[in-house]
Amino acid sequence: MQQKAKPDLKSVHPNVAEGHTVVSEPSFARWWRQAIFIPILHNRWVSDEVMQRLTQKVTEVEKGHRGEVFLVIENHLPINLAYRVGTRERAIDLFSLYRVWDTEENTGVLVYVNVCEHSLEIVADRGINTHVSPTVWQAMCDKAIAGMAKGNIEQSLLDLLDEIGLLLKQHYYLEHDPEGNELSDTVVFLK
């Protein structure tokens, strides 16, 4: 595997399937933020109703193309990993763990939200990455993060999912998807 120096977490979108890795610098501050994080103070917006609306949006944006969208919301990085693993590495690990890479045409896109770190990552598989430049993914992240910072968390995520769906439809349009849904549409919430 090829290793790169520590990148800007939100600007590098490696081709995960080709083995590129992201290496975070060890950070006691990052570990400490996870250790003292109190979920109930920061994740009140994550209700059953919000999760249902986000899941419905994932189902909706997957229609009309061969791509797959997978949304993971995590309260904080696992304490045992937080010193050495940043949000980008965590998103890539989850991309692998939930097998987002395992789609017929390598068109899986993982959206990862870390509540504690106020971070959003997009990890796209090599199929869609051949069509979309890193600056497009970056702009999508920046727009969503700006909306989330203003307190519009749910709407920012809904808008982001719409944008990803349009992007997938632009490059992988298909009126009827014979393969069906390759990944679950249910939003994963890691507490």
CORLINRA-V712000 format. One record per residue. N is the residue number from 1. RES is the residue in one letter. OMEGA is omega in whole degrees, -180 to 180 (* if undefined). Layout:
BEGIN
<<N RES OMEGA> <N RES OMEGA>>
END
This chain:
BEGIN
<<1 M 178> <2 Q 177> <3 Q 179> <4 K 174> <5 A -178> <6 K 179> <7 P 169> <8 D -172> <9 L -174> <10 K -176> <11 S -178> <12 V 179> <13 H -175> <14 P 174> <15 N -173> <16 V -175> <17 A 179> <18 E 171> <19 G 176> <20 H 179> <21 T 177> <22 V -179> <23 V 177> <24 S 174> <25 E 174> <26 P -177> <27 S 175> <28 F 180> <29 A 178> <30 R 179> <31 W -178> <32 W 178> <33 R -180> <34 Q -176> <35 A -177> <36 I -179> <37 F 178> <38 I -173> <39 P -174> <40 I 179> <41 L -172> <42 H -174> <43 N 180> <44 R -180> <45 W -178> <46 V 179> <47 S 177> <48 D -179> <49 E 179> <50 V 180> <51 M 178> <52 Q 180> <53 R 178> <54 L 177> <55 T 177> <56 Q 180> <57 K 177> <58 V 178> <59 T -178> <60 E -175> <61 V 178> <62 E -180> <63 K 174> <64 G 177> <65 H -177> <66 R -179> <67 G 177> <68 E 179> <69 V -178> <70 F -177> <71 L 176> <72 V 174> <73 I -178> <74 E 179> <75 N -178> <76 H 176> <77 L 175> <78 P -175> <79 I -178> <80 N 180> <81 L -168> <82 A -179> <83 Y -175> <84 R -173> <85 V 176> <86 G -176> <87 T 179> <88 R 178> <89 E 179> <90 R 179> <91 A 179> <92 I 176> <93 D 180> <94 L 175> <95 F 179> <96 S -177> <97 L -179> <98 Y 174> <99 R 178> <100 V 178> <101 W -171> <102 D 176> <103 T -174> <104 E -177> <105 E 179> <106 N -177> <107 T 179> <108 G 177> <109 V 177> <110 L 172> <111 V -177> <112 Y 178> <113 V 175> <114 N -174> <115 V -178> <116 C -176> <117 E -177> <118 H -173> <119 S 176> <120 L -180> <121 E 173> <122 I 176> <123 V -178> <124 A 180> <125 D -172> <126 R -180> <127 G -180> <128 I 180> <129 N 177> <130 T -178> <131 H -173> <132 V -179> <133 S 178> <134 P 180> <135 T 177> <136 V 177> <137 W -179> <138 Q -180> <139 A 178> <140 M 177> <141 C -177> <142 D -180> <143 K 180> <144 A -180> <145 I 178> <146 A 178> <147 G 180> <148 M 180> <149 A 178> <150 K 179> <151 G 180> <152 N -172> <153 I -178> <154 E -178> <155 Q 178> <156 S 178> <157 L 177> <158 L 179> <159 D 179> <160 L 179> <161 L 176> <162 D -180> <163 E 179> <164 I 178> <165 G 178> <166 L 179> <167 L 178> <168 L 179> <169 K 179> <170 Q -175> <171 H -176> <172 Y -178> <173 Y 176> <174 L -177> <175 E 179> <176 H -178> <177 D -177> <178 P 180> <179 E -179> <180 G -177> <181 N -177> <182 E 180> <183 L 177> <184 S 177> <185 D -177> <186 T 178> <187 V 179> <188 V 177> <189 F 180> <190 L -176> <191 K *>>
END
